[in-house]
Amino acid sequence: MWLLPPKSNANAKVLPRWLLCVGLGIAGWGTQLALPPVSGWFLAFIGIVPLWWQCQVLSPLWAAIAGLCWGLGFYGSSLVWVWDLHPLTWIGIAPVPSWLISRGIWLFLSGWGAVLSGSWAFLMARYGVRQSAPWQLLWGVTLWCALEALWSYSPLWWISLSLTQSPTGLLQLGRLAGPTTITAVVMTVNGLVTLSLRRHTWAKQWLVVTLLGAIALNAVLGVSVTADQGEPLRVGLIQGNIPTREKLTPEGIRRAWQDYPRGYRQLVALGVDAVLTPEGALPILWQPHQVNPITSAVREAGVPLWLGTFMETLGGHHQVLLTLDGQGEIYSRYNKVNLVLLGEYIPDWLAGVVQRLSTLRSRLLPGNPDQVFTTPWGKAVVLICFESAFSHRSRWQLVHGGQFILSVANNDPYRRQLMTQHHGHDVLRAVEGDRWLVRSTNTGLSAVIAPTGETVWLSNADEFVIHAATILRRQTQTLYTRYGDWLLPLLLGMLSLSVLRQRVSH
């Protein structure tokens, strides 16, 4: 269907185009299978071909509509875990409004992603396809990479094309220029496939060269990593498995006071140097210098604890990861920077509506982006839940001395689809930074990830789990850590030359 030429503008001819858009939505859904948990990474290399083809035969407006439909298929199917927010009765929202809210959030998030693909398709149809085939390829790759970079600084970012290559696929390429490297390769292959189908002989040859070159480079980068270099640190982690809908109740808080000290003592008996707990393990405001079951356990054992909890400041609350030293006192603190829209903060323009539906009144404040998290063993990178999707969040901390990565999350009440996507993000962050990563979640999937991207250990979901592992503190720097996303400015510079060349020729 997507190979058909464009129709005329007659109203009677519009219906086939809508059927074509449905087909593009199905193509987007198929591309989503490249993401975890299916992880059919090779599907990403052909998934955008139908949309790229149509950009060459449709008007810019219809191309934008086609891009929106593709995006709704891709982002909509990859974000269905948002439905699991329902029921929100635990924060005082009735079942019917809860169902509408969960579907509304899903539609909003899917639409935001679809705007990216729709914008790309519009710009390609308006400008890109006017170029000769090699320059068209450059336009397609650069535009998508630039839009992803722009979207990654929005509060709604989650899915990048780079995630299609994690935890398997060409994820080692992220060492070069972060997610942009992987996205650029995926888009280059899609563009070359499209141009090959349009009988550009050179494109077929370059398609083979690009694929084989990317696979070979990925293998070389992976083999070149010496993951066993660094100073050892034995870390224990606890997967508390206290469902969110119970977590804030008196029974849930009682379980937290009971289960986390118990897991901590068991890990101390295994000889760990420190223990890591999930995001919001203790879902109440932490009171410094207060004696409680957790501080009592820490003082008794003298082993530092990284505790996920909340702290109050002027104007609101912060979600934090604390380092408690051997005396149970706060050694360091990290305030979560990237908060979840509607889940952890409510924009002022929505506050009135939400407060009519819910009894929830608390408001979290974002932390300072320029935080350095110190530990008794040096600096560490901290990623709290949603922050795993933001490569620039981990890179900043790596540049400022982070020697290992601590990732903490809740992941409840979401299905395994979300758990595996979150794990995929952490694999990318470990590879980009060449760091060991330990992730502790409330309900799964907790993991230990090597700098090579290998998942050394992975927990089962929905179980109380403790695990001890030896990681290495490293001070290496990848090309991405040292120079950041240098590839996007290079692509934009080449694109500028394309525009200048075209103007001069006219």
C-alpha positions, 0 to 999 in steps of 0.5 A: 500500500505504501508504495502507491503513488500520490492521489489527486486532491479530489475529495473522492480520492482522500479515502485511500490516503487515510487507508494509507495512514492506517497502514503507516500506523501499523508500520509504526506498531511493527517498528515498536517490536524493536524495543524491549521486551521483544527487542527485535532490534533489526526491525528498526532498520526498515521500520521507517522506510514506509514513512520515508517513501511517502514523504517523497510522494505526498504533499507536506501536509499529507506527509505530516499526517502520515508521520503523525499516524506512524508516530501514533502506531510507534509511540502509542504501542510502546507506551501502553504501560501508562494504562496501568496507572488505573485505578488511581483510587489510592490518591482519591480519584474515583474509578471512572475519572481514573480510567479517563485520566490514565487513557488521557495521559497515554494519548497525550504522551503518544501524541507528543511522540507523534508530533516528532515523527509528524514534524520530520515527515513535514520537513522532509516533504517540504525540503528534504525530498527536493534534494538530490538523493545523497543530500536527501539522505543527509536531510533525513538523518539530521532532521530526526537526530535534531528533533530527538535531541530537542525532544530529549530536553522536554519533560515528556521524553522517554522513547528514542530510536536508540532504545531499539538497540538495547539491550541487544543490537548496536548499543556499543555505538553510543560510546562515540556520541551517545544516543545520536550515534545509534539514531543516526545509524538507524536512520541512515539504513532506513534512508538507504533502503528507501533510496535502493527501492527507488532504484538508486544503485549507489544506495544499495552499495552504501547500504551494505557498507553501512550495515557491515561497517556499523556491525563491525564497529559495534563489535570492535568497540565492545571487544575493546572494553576492559570491564575488569579494570577499576577499584572493587566495591561490593554493593548489596541491593534490595528490591522491596516489592511493596506495591505503590497502592499499598506503599503510602498506607500505614501497612505499607509504611510498616512493611518498609520499616520492617523489610528494608532493615531486614534486607540490610542486615542480610546483606551486611552478613554477606560482606557488602560495603554498601546497600542500595534501596529503591526510589522512595523505599521509605515513602515518608519525610526523612527526619535527620538525627531521628532514631528509627529502625533504619538508622538503628540497623545502620549504626549497629552494622556500620555499613553505609546505606543509600536510601530512597526517601523524601525530604522537606525544603522551603516551598515543597518536598524533594524526592531524594537518594541519601547516603547514610554513613556508618552512624546513620547520619546524612553523608550526601544527598541527591535531589531528583531533577527530572520529575514525572509530569502529573505523577510527581508534579502538576503544572499550575495550569492543570492544578485546579482540575486535578485538585477537583478530582483528587485529594492529593495536595503534595508537590515535589520540587525538582533538584538542581541539575548541577549536583555532584553525589559524593560517597565514601568511595568517591563520586557516583552518578545517580539516576532516579527512575525517569532520569534514566532516559536522559543521557545528558543527565548521566553524562554531566555527572560522569564529566564531574567524576562519577565512577559508578552509576546508581539507578533507583526506581519504583516501576510499580504498578507498571507491566513488564513492558515498562520494566524492560524499557527502563532496563534498556535505558540503563544499559545504554547509560552504562555503555555510554559512560563505560561504567558499572551500573547497579539498579534497585527497583521496588517491584523489578527489574533490579539489575547489575550491568557491566560497562560492556552492556552485559546484564550480569544479574537480573531479578525476577519481578514482583518479588522481595529480593536481595542481591550482593555483587562486586562492581568496579569504580572506574575513571575511564572516559568514552568519546561521548563522555569527553566531547558530548554529542559532537555528531549532531553539530557535525550533521547540522553543519553538513546540512547547512552546507547543503542549503548553501550549495542549493542557494548558490546553484540557483 
